[in-house]
Amino acid sequence: MRKKDRAAKKEDKIGGLKPRRRNDYFRFADGFFSSAVFVTLFALFCSARVGYFLLIALFAAPGVSVLLAFISSRFSEVSLSNKKGAGVCLAEKGESISMDVTVRNRSILPTSLIRISVLDTASLEAKEKEINVSVMSKRYKSIPLIFCANLAGGARVGVREAVCEDFFGIARFPVKVTGSIQICGVEPDIPEISAKEPLLEETMRSAFNDDSSDETIDEVNATFAGFPGYDYRKYEPGDPLKRINYKLSAKVRELMVRLDERPVTSGVVMILDTAKPVNADENPIIPGAVQSMLETSLGMVRTLLSRNFSVSVNRILLDNTESSFEIRSEKDLSLLRTDLSFFMLTDNPERIPRKIPGGGSSVICFTLKDDAQLYAILEEKFGGAGSVCIFNAVTGEGRAL
């Protein structure tokens, strides 16, 4: 009885992309044969010629509808394209990313109803979850698909599925989809994090007291043409105009830019664990935790830079290759921010890179899966380091290993 009660209370969703339930077919059969009874009565007592014609049409209509849907599915194609061009799919939080869904009909007949299911995430949420369209013969139709950037991080978005449905909703046939998924990124913010944060304080103390660190920037802070305290280089496109030394540029007849970066005395290794927690796809707090991990790591990098520490940020990419970013200036931090916009969790058994260049006496690992396996990996790789800390992005807490 309880199972029957739950089935009776279950919402009856008609028109989805999944196969219909058995009750939907019973409902269709009931309406179909009820109509047949009334048409038969009309043929017997009113007009036989008209009545039997309507009866034949009634029985033939579902078959014709299904046949048209089948033909439409074979001669239709759905494609997804990015308006900004291939490989460019990046937005700030609060902005939107626009794509085009193009439905092309190569048949001489108009298509049946084509239903397109949109794939989105909590980071990039689609304004329309489903698109319904029909295209005339030998034509195509483009529909804008807009995603709102809500949370920082990478996301797979696009077309989940496309089917051609007949008029009566009896059958659905898959439609060919090209370029259905695109990986987009939402840029994280860089918050201000105090140097007195216990996790940072422990990391900096360990890195500063380690004498074996050889992380330095090869910059000479001696005089250059009578301007003490700074080093200079030639101007490059993208350099801030306020750093141009016009007096020196006039002397050497070439634009010269002042380098404000100070020498770095110690190195800190940061690791972004890409392991996906159990039921991560269904857990609504995971997207926010990913954003917290990205923004906290960037904020800590900026604080460490302000204290003359170099930082190496390491992670495993989606194609299982290893990435390592050496951060020694604000320009490097900006590049890292763009790179982390496409950060995504994976099911890859390799959670952290095997080879981490540069070394460093202090290690901070950011993770969403704080478990014994991670402890063992960090102990094996960095057991001799001065300090190994873990930041759990789900709880927002950090601690020493």
N, C-alpha and C positions, 0 to 999 in steps of 0.2 A: 504493500500500500504506500509506503514512504517513497519508493522509487516512482510510482505512478503520480503521486502528488508533486514530486519535484519536476517530473516531465511536463505536467500540466501547467506549472507555474513558469516554466522556462520560456524566455522571450522568443517569439516566433519571428525570426528575421528572414524576410523573403527578399531575394534580389542580390544576395551576396555572391561572391565569386566561388565559394565552396559549393559542392553538390547539394541539392535540396534534400530536405529530410522526407521521410516516407509520408508524413501527414500532408505535406504540400502536394504530393502526387495524388493522394486521395481526394484532396480538395478540388484539384483540377478535374479529375475523373467525374466527381459528383456534379460539378457545374456543366461539364461537357455532355454527359448523358441526360441531365435534366433539360438542357437545351434541345437535345435530339428528340426527347419525348414531346415537347411542345411543337417542334417543327413537324413531327409525324402527325400529330393531331390536326395541325393546320392543313397538311396535305390530304388527310382523310375527309375532313368536313368542310374545307373551304376551296382550295385550288390545288389539285394534284400536281399539275405541271410546275407551278411555282414552289410548292411545298417540297416535292422531291428534288428539285434543283437546289433548294436551300439545304436540304439534308445531305446531298452529295458534297456541296461546298463545305458544309460543316465538318464532314469526315475527312475531306481532302486538305482543309486549311492547315491543320497541325503538321501534316507531312510536308506540305509546300513550305511552311515556315521553317521547319527543321532543315530542309534541303537548302533553302536560301542562306540560312545561318552557316551551314557547312561550307557552301561555296564562298561566302564572304570571308570566312576564316582562312581559306586557302589563297585568296587573292588580296588579302589585306596585310599591312605591315605597320608596326608601331616603332618609332625611333625616338630616342631622347638625345637632345643636344644642349650644350651649355652656351648661353648667349655671349659670354665673354671669351669664348674660344676654348680649345682643348687645353686641359691642364690648369686652367685658371678658375678656381672655385673656392674663394676665400672671402670671409666677411667678418666684420666686427660684431660684437654682441649688440642686438637691437636692430641690426640691418637685415636685409633680405637677399636671398640668392634666387635668381630667375633662370629657369630653363624652359625649353620648348619641347612639347610632346607633339610629334607629327604623325598623323594617321594617313596612310596612303592606300587608295583603292585602285587596283589594276584591272578590276572587272568592268564589264559593260553594264552591270547591274548595280544599283545602290546597295550599300551594305546594310545588314541588320544592325541592331544595337550593339556597339562595341563598348564593353565595360573595362576600364583601366583602373587597377588598384595601385595606389601610390605608396611607395615605401618611404617612411620618414622615421625620425628618432626624436627623443626629448631635446637633443641639442639643436636639431634642425627640424622644425615642425611644419608640415605642409598645410597650407590654407585650405586645400581641398583634398580629402582623403580618397575620393573616387571621381573619375571623369567618365561621363557617358557621352558618346558621340556616334553619329552616323554620317557617312561620306557618300556623296553622289558618284556616279560612274566616272572612271578615269580622272579622278581629282584627288586632291589631298587637303587636309585641314590641320592647321597648327593651333595648339592650345597652350597658353602660358601656364607654367607650373611654378609656383612661388613657395619658397621655404623661408620661414622666419628663424633667424639665429637667436637661440635662447641661452644656450650654455656653451662654454668653451670646449674645444676638442674636435676630433675628427668624427665623421659620420658617413655611413653609406646611405645614399638617398637615390631616388629615381622611381622606376616603374617596377612594382613587385610582380604584377601579372596582368595579362590582357586576354580577354575572352570575347567571343562573338556569341550573343545570346539570341535565340529565336523570339518571335513576337509573343508566343504563349509561355515562354519561360520553361519550356520542357527540357531543352538541352543547351549546353554551352560547349563551344569548341575553342581550343587555344589559338591565339593569334601570335605570329612571329614578332619578337621584340628584339631590336638591335640597340646596343649601347644602353642597356636598361639601368645600369648602376653606375653612379659616379661617387668618388670619394671627395667630400668637401671638408673644409676646415673653418672653425670659428676661433678667432684670435683671443687668447686669454688676457686678462688685465695683469698688471704688475703691481701688487699691493705694497705698501710700506710695512716692513716687518722690523721690529726693534731688535737691535743687537743684543739686548738683554734677554731675549727669548732663550729659555734654558737649553733647547736643542742647539741653537746657534752659538750660544756662549760656550758650551762644552766643545763644540766642533772647532771654534776659533782658538780656544785655549790649547787644545791638543795639537792643532796645526802650527800654531805660533811657537810652541815649545819644542817642536821636533826639529832637530838639527840636520837631519838627513835630507830635508826637502831642498830641491834645486830648482824649484819653479820660479823663474824670474823673467822679466821682460827685458830684452836687449835694447834699452833706451839710454841715451846719453843725455844727462841733464846739465851738461856743461854749456858754456857760452857758444853762441852761434852768431857771428857777425855783430858782436857787441850787445846781444840780448840775452842776459843770464837767466838761468832757471828753467828754460824750456828747450825742447828739441823741435825742429821744424822739418817739414817735407813739402813736396810739391802738391798743389791743390788737385783734388780729384772730384769729379761730379758726385754730388751728394753730401760733400763736406759742409758743415754749417758755415755760413758766411761770416758769423761773428768771430770765428777763429782765424780769419785771414789777417795777417800782419801786413798792413799796406805800406808801412815805411820800409820794412825789409823787402817786400815785393818790388817796390820802386827801385831799390838798390840793385837787386839781382835781375830785374826786368822779367820776373816770373812770379806768379801767384804762389805764396808760401803760406802754409797752414800750421798753426801752433798745435802741438800735441799736448793735451792736458792730462793724459793718462800718467799715473804715477807707477814707479816700479813695484812689481808684485814680489812678495817675500815668501809666501807659502801657498801650497796647493790643497784644494778640497775636491774630493771626488763625489759627485752626485749620481745616483742610479735611479732610473724610473722603471719600476717593475711592471711589465706588461701583462702579468697573469690575470686572467679573468676569474672573478669569484664564482662560486656555485650559484646557479640561477641568476646570473648577472643580467641577462636579457629581460627577465621578468621583474627584477627588483627596481623600483622607481627611484631609490636613493643613489644608485650607481652613477648615473650621469652627473649628478651634483658632486659626487665624491671625486670623479675624474677631473672636473673643473677645479675643485679644491686642491688636488694634487698638483696640477699644472701651475696654478696661480701661486700657491705656496712656494713651490720650487723656484719660480721666477723671482718672487719677492726675496727669498733667501739669497739667491745669486746676486741681486742688486745690493743687498746689505753687505755681503762678503766683498764685493768689488769696492764698495766705499771704504772698506777696512784694509785695502791693499792685498786681498787674497785673490788668486786665480782659481777658477772653477772649471772642472771637467764634467760635463753632463753626458751620461751614457744611457743608451736604451737599444732595444731590438726593434727593427722596423717590421712592417707588415709582410715584406718579402723575405723575412728571416735573416736579413743582413744586419750588421751591427753599426750603430751610429755613435760618434763621439764628438761633442762640441767643446772646444777650448774657449772659455769666456774670459777675456782680459780687458774688455772695454765695453762701453755702452752700445757701440755699433754691433759688437758680437752678441750682446744681449738682445738687441732688436732682431737679429737673424735667428736666434734661438727661439724667440717668441713666435715668429712665423713658422718655424719648423714644428714646434709643439702644437700648433693649431691643428695639425693632422694626426695627433697622437690618438691611438685606439688600442683598446685591450684585445688580446688574442688568446687563442687556446694553445699556442706554441709551448711545448714542454720546456724550452729554453727560456727562462724568465729574465735573466740578466746577461749582458755580453760576457763572452769568455775572455776576450782580450780587452783590457781597459788601459789605454795608453796614459802616460804621464804619472801614474801613481798618486801619491799624496798620503799624508799621515792621518787624515780624517775622512770618513766615509759617511754619507747620509743616503739611505735607501728609502724612496717613496713608494708605497705599495697600497693596494686595496685588498690584498690577500695576506694578512699577517699570520703566518703559520710556521710549523716546525721545519718544513722543507726550505723556506726562505732563510731561517736561522742557520741551517746546516750549510747552505750555499755561501752565505756571507762569512761564516766562520772558516770555511775552507779557503776562501779567496783572500779574506782580509783579517785573518786571525792575528797577524802580527802588527796590524795598524794601531795607531795610538788611540783612535776613537772610532767606533762603528755605531751609528744611530739609525733608528727606524722611525719613519713618520707614517702613521696609519691614517690615510686620507678619509676612511669611512668614519672613524671616531674623531679625527682632527687632533690626535695626540701623538707626541713624539717621545721616544725614550732611548736610552743607550742599550745596546745589545749585551 
